[in-house]
Amino acid sequence: MRLLIAAAALLFCASALPVSARAPAPVISGTTDIDGHVVRYAIAHLDRLHVRVVLAHDLVGRTDSLANMANHYHALAAINGGYFEAYSHRPIKNLIHTMVVDGTLVFKGDVGSILYFDRANHATIERIPLRIEGSLDGSLAYPNNWYAYWLNRLPGDGGETITIFTPAWGAQTGLDGGPQVQVDGGIVTAIADRSMPIPRNGYVIYFRGEERVAEHFRVGRRAEYYVVRADGGDLGPFAQAWEAMGCGPQLLVNGRAFADAAAEGFTDPKVYGSVERSMVGVSRDGSELIFATSSGTLLQMAEIMKRLGAYDAMNLDGGASSGLWAAGRYLTKPGRNLASALVVQ
């Protein structure tokens, strides 16, 4: 561990963090200059802390200040999460990327990569395309197989959808129309064309334009859904993910700059420009989780994360969402409320 710290410190040159700053406390934080970029950082020792992915007000699609989320969880450090529909005028602002909270998938995204942790804080960053499949009475054969497009996502004004709403959405779906199929304890308990209560031990499936699939559901039937890789591969270690924050693109893969936004499905030109950014990375030995905010391009941020000691790193939401909290105060204050955050306690 000391050799790794010393090696990382050599990368900094004169503007680097002093070696003495990297050892004693569970979290060290501050501001430095790297290649002309002002960088605010927090470095957490994972063997002494607990990592959590948190939602604003503990519900998908709501927003709150980063400070409130950090204080609510007594965080030693916190950074903003992934992209979300920040400019939507609707009260619920959809997430964009996959999230797992306390071992439960609360949102399935289809763009970017995922930083995830098992219960021992072992971290991995990779692109994992997901899809949702379902069964009735234990059968995945037609007509008992079904599918869902989304999990906990507010539908748009038109188009077809099958969306699963779990307790992470709230007490009710809050949506008119349907059909809406309530599943409690794995059993279909009600079907109606109106807003349905979401069971604490279950979910509600909302159908629009896919009524032919809904026709196979009956009260009393067993219903289950499964999250699988969209490319048919094995979920691998992600099946054991306890906390997961999606965003991207990846900045470093095995110590080398990656930053291929198009390969991860990003089309917004803002992702490619020189903007305010937030980043998260993991050291080569997996002992340190590195938060940072700065301004620049993806490749410039990849170099900054490498100089901070990251071996694998990922871009997070930026611009007005960019925010970093440590030692009870903002190092970088976001310009708006956020939908999610990554915190260490």
C-alpha positions as a printed Julia matrix, in Angstrom:
345×3 Matrix{Float64}:
   0.0     0.0     0.0
   2.82    2.46    0.87
   4.56    1.69   -2.41
   1.36    2.37   -4.34
   0.83    5.68   -2.56
   4.42    6.72   -3.23
   4.14    5.76   -6.89
   0.91    7.72   -7.27
   2.46   10.72   -5.58
   5.34   10.79   -8.09
   2.84   11.44  -10.86
   1.85   14.75   -9.36
   5.08   16.76   -9.77
   5.16   20.0    -7.78
   1.39   20.53   -7.75
   0.62   17.06   -6.43
  -0.9    16.04   -3.15
   1.77   15.52   -0.49
   2.28   11.87    0.45
   1.53   12.68    4.09
  -1.95   13.89    3.1
  -2.95   10.51    1.7
  -2.66    8.26    4.74
  -4.09    9.26    8.14
  -7.79   10.16    7.78
 -10.63    8.06    6.31
 -11.21   10.91    3.84
  -8.74   13.58    2.75
  -9.92   16.5     0.64
  -8.72   19.75   -0.8
  -7.89   21.74   -3.92
  -4.88   21.4    -6.2
  -3.69   22.4    -9.67
  -3.02   19.75  -12.3
  -1.81   20.87  -15.73
  -3.44   24.27  -15.29
  -6.8    22.86  -14.15
  -8.16   23.7   -10.71
  -9.11   20.33   -9.21
 -11.15   19.8    -6.08
 -10.93   16.29   -4.71
 -11.87   13.91   -1.92
 -10.07   10.58   -1.5
 -11.73    7.95    0.68
 -10.14    4.81    2.13
 -12.65    2.07    1.34
 -11.52   -0.29    4.09
 -12.6     2.3     6.68
 -15.86    3.54    5.15
 -19.25    2.54    3.81
 -20.24    3.49    0.25
 -23.85    4.34   -0.55
 -25.73    5.38   -3.66
 -28.53    7.7    -2.53
 -31.67    9.14   -4.08
 -33.06   12.57   -3.28
 -35.72   12.05   -0.59
 -35.03    8.3    -1.02
 -37.29    8.22   -4.11
 -36.55    7.93   -7.82
 -36.95   11.14   -9.81
 -37.12   13.6    -6.92
 -34.49   16.28   -6.38
 -32.7    17.85   -3.44
 -29.49   19.71   -2.69
 -26.26   17.74   -2.47
 -25.73   19.17    1.02
 -29.09   17.85    2.22
 -28.36   14.38    0.84
 -24.89   14.39    2.4
 -26.18   15.53    5.78
 -29.09   13.09    5.73
 -26.63   10.22    5.44
 -23.97   11.77    7.71
 -21.56   11.61    4.79
 -17.86   12.36    5.14
 -17.84   13.05    1.4
 -20.41   13.16   -1.39
 -20.42   13.81   -5.13
 -23.28   14.29   -7.58
 -24.55   11.22   -9.42
 -25.38   10.51  -13.06
 -27.3    12.48  -15.65
 -31.04   13.03  -15.22
 -33.77   15.06  -16.91
 -32.71   18.22  -15.14
 -34.51   20.56  -17.56
 -37.86   18.77  -17.48
 -40.78   20.84  -16.18
 -42.48   17.75  -14.79
 -42.37   17.23  -11.01
 -40.58   13.9   -11.41
 -37.33   14.15  -13.35
 -36.37   10.82  -14.84
 -32.99    9.28  -14.21
 -30.91    8.27  -17.23
 -28.61    5.58  -15.89
 -28.82    2.3   -13.98
 -28.87    2.54  -10.19
 -28.79   -0.03   -7.41
 -29.54    1.02   -3.82
 -29.04   -1.37   -0.89
 -29.0    -4.39   -3.18
 -32.14   -3.42   -5.12
 -32.23   -2.23   -8.72
 -34.22    1.03   -8.65
 -33.66    2.19  -12.24
 -32.56    0.53  -15.48
 -30.71    2.77  -17.9
 -29.54    2.02  -21.42
 -26.69    4.52  -21.85
 -23.23    4.65  -20.31
 -21.35    2.47  -17.85
 -21.84    1.47  -14.22
 -19.67    1.85  -11.12
 -20.78   -0.82   -8.68
 -19.75   -2.15   -5.27
 -20.33   -5.45   -3.56
 -21.05   -5.56    0.19
 -17.31   -5.55    0.94
 -16.82   -2.27   -1.02
 -15.0    -3.99   -3.91
 -15.52   -1.66   -6.87
 -15.87   -2.34  -10.6
 -16.59   -0.05  -13.56
 -17.94   -1.56  -16.77
 -20.61   -1.19  -19.44
 -23.49   -3.57  -18.72
 -26.51   -3.38  -21.08
 -29.59   -4.68  -19.27
 -33.11   -5.8   -20.09
 -36.07   -6.91  -18.0
 -37.81  -10.23  -18.59
 -40.8   -11.66  -16.73
 -42.65  -14.9   -16.13
 -46.11  -16.02  -15.06
 -46.53  -19.1   -12.87
 -42.81  -19.78  -13.27
 -42.95  -20.15  -17.05
 -40.86  -18.13  -19.5
 -42.59  -19.71  -22.5
 -45.31  -17.94  -24.49
 -47.92  -16.84  -23.45
 -46.52  -16.67  -19.91
 -43.41  -14.68  -20.75
 -43.51  -10.9   -20.58
 -41.08   -7.98  -20.56
 -40.73   -4.4   -19.38
 -39.12   -1.42  -21.06
 -38.35    0.51  -17.89
 -38.17    0.45  -14.13
 -39.43    3.5   -12.18
 -39.57    5.86  -15.15
 -42.28    8.47  -15.69
 -43.79    7.74  -19.13
 -43.79   10.42  -21.8
 -46.94   11.8   -23.39
 -47.13    9.18  -26.13
 -45.86    5.83  -27.29
 -45.98    2.32  -25.96
 -44.51    1.28  -22.66
 -44.45   -1.44  -20.05
 -42.96    0.03  -16.88
 -42.47   -1.56  -13.46
 -42.95    0.7   -10.44
 -41.41   -0.41   -7.13
 -41.51    1.16   -3.64
 -38.54    3.33   -4.7
 -41.1     5.25   -6.81
 -43.46    6.0    -3.91
 -46.72    4.77   -2.41
 -48.72    5.03   -5.66
 -47.98    4.94   -9.36
 -49.74    8.29   -9.68
 -50.69    7.49  -13.27
 -54.08    7.32  -14.91
 -55.01    4.63  -17.39
 -53.52    1.23  -17.74
 -54.06   -1.58  -17.29
 -52.01   -1.52  -14.07
 -51.18   -4.87  -12.51
 -50.42   -4.96   -8.8
 -48.09   -7.75   -7.62
 -47.65   -8.34   -3.89
 -45.34  -11.05   -2.59
 -45.03  -12.5    -6.09
 -48.81  -12.85   -6.59
 -51.06  -10.7    -8.81
 -53.48   -9.1    -6.33
 -55.32   -6.47   -8.39
 -55.74   -5.13  -11.93
 -57.26   -1.73  -12.71
 -57.14    1.17  -15.18
 -56.17    3.78  -12.58
 -53.39    4.74  -10.2
 -52.51    1.75   -8.06
 -50.9     1.45   -4.62
 -47.39    0.01   -4.81
 -47.03   -2.83   -2.26
 -44.04   -2.6     0.08
 -43.23   -6.19   -0.85
 -44.04   -5.92   -4.52
 -44.56   -3.68   -7.51
 -47.05   -2.45  -10.11
 -46.72   -3.05  -13.86
 -48.06   -0.19  -15.98
 -49.1    -0.95  -19.56
 -49.77    1.55  -22.35
 -50.21    0.37  -25.91
 -49.14   -3.13  -24.88
 -52.51   -4.44  -23.71
 -51.96   -7.73  -25.53
 -49.23   -8.53  -22.99
 -51.4    -7.42  -20.05
 -54.2    -9.8   -21.11
 -52.26  -12.78  -19.76
 -52.22  -11.46  -16.18
 -54.94  -12.67  -13.83
 -55.49  -12.12  -10.11
 -53.95  -15.06   -8.27
 -51.24  -15.86  -10.83
 -47.59  -15.81   -9.8
 -45.56  -13.05  -11.47
 -41.82  -12.45  -11.38
 -39.35  -10.29  -13.25
 -35.64  -10.78  -13.86
 -32.85   -8.41  -14.83
 -30.54   -9.94  -17.45
 -27.83   -8.76  -19.82
 -29.32   -7.44  -23.03
 -26.51   -9.03  -25.04
 -27.25  -12.49  -23.64
 -24.07  -12.66  -21.55
 -23.75  -13.49  -17.87
 -24.27  -10.72  -15.3
 -21.04  -11.81  -13.61
 -20.06   -9.85  -10.5
 -22.83   -7.31  -11.17
 -25.3    -9.92   -9.91
 -23.81   -9.26   -6.45
 -23.88   -5.47   -6.72
 -25.02   -3.86   -3.48
 -24.65   -0.24   -4.62
 -24.37    0.92   -8.24
 -24.21    4.32   -9.91
 -24.49    4.51  -13.68
 -23.18    7.34  -15.83
 -20.16    7.62  -18.12
 -18.37    7.56  -20.32
 -15.5     5.7   -18.72
 -12.37    7.86  -18.44
  -9.75    5.28  -17.47
  -9.7     1.53  -18.04
  -6.76   -0.29  -16.46
  -4.87    2.99  -16.17
  -5.33    4.03  -19.8
  -7.51    6.82  -21.17
 -10.72    5.46  -22.66
 -13.28    8.27  -22.99
 -15.24    6.84  -25.94
 -18.63    8.49  -25.39
 -20.14    7.28  -28.68
 -19.38    3.65  -27.84
 -21.43    4.03  -24.66
 -24.44    5.51  -26.44
 -23.99    9.2   -25.63
 -25.31   11.6   -28.28
 -25.62   14.93  -26.41
 -22.84   17.25  -27.67
 -22.4    18.63  -24.14
 -20.82   15.32  -23.12
 -17.99   15.89  -25.6
 -17.17   19.53  -24.86
 -15.0    21.37  -22.36
 -17.33   21.85  -19.39
 -17.52   21.64  -15.62
 -17.24   17.97  -14.73
 -17.47   15.54  -11.85
 -15.56   12.26  -11.85
 -15.18    9.16   -9.73
 -12.35    6.66   -9.78
 -10.82    3.71   -7.98
  -7.13    3.09   -7.25
  -5.35    0.1    -8.77
  -5.46   -1.92   -5.55
  -9.1    -0.96   -4.93
  -8.34    0.67   -1.59
  -9.2     4.26   -2.52
 -12.32    5.84   -3.97
 -11.51    9.16   -5.62
 -14.02   11.99   -6.14
 -13.03   15.04   -8.2
 -14.48   18.11   -9.88
 -12.77   20.25  -12.5
 -13.33   21.76  -15.93
 -12.21   20.45  -19.3
 -12.62   17.72  -21.88
 -13.08   14.02  -21.22
  -9.46   13.25  -22.12
  -8.18   16.04  -19.88
 -10.27   14.68  -17.03
  -8.91   11.19  -17.68
  -5.39   12.52  -17.16
  -6.44   14.35  -14.0
  -7.98   11.21  -12.53
  -4.83    9.26  -13.37
  -2.72   11.87  -11.61
  -5.0    11.65   -8.57
  -4.21    7.95   -8.35
  -7.14    6.38  -10.21
  -6.66    3.22  -12.27
 -10.28    3.02  -13.41
 -12.48    6.11  -13.6
 -15.84    7.32  -14.89
 -17.4    10.65  -15.79
 -20.47   11.8   -13.84
 -23.04   14.51  -14.56
 -21.48   17.93  -15.01
 -22.31   21.54  -15.72
 -24.7    22.94  -13.13
 -24.96   19.46  -11.57
 -21.27   19.25  -10.72
 -20.88   19.2    -6.95
 -18.49   17.92   -4.3
 -19.07   17.9    -0.54
 -16.45   17.02    2.05
 -15.7    17.79    5.7
 -19.14   19.36    6.17
 -18.93   21.91    3.36
 -19.03   22.38   -0.38
 -15.78   22.21   -2.27
 -17.82   22.62   -5.47
 -21.41   23.83   -5.09
 -23.92   22.6    -7.68
 -26.04   25.16   -9.47
 -29.21   23.08   -9.08
 -30.81   20.36   -7.01
 -29.85   16.8    -7.9
 -31.58   13.44   -8.28
 -28.83   11.27   -6.82
 -25.43   11.21   -5.18
 -22.61    8.88   -4.29
 -21.57    9.19   -0.63
 -19.12    7.67    1.82
 -20.0     7.39    5.51
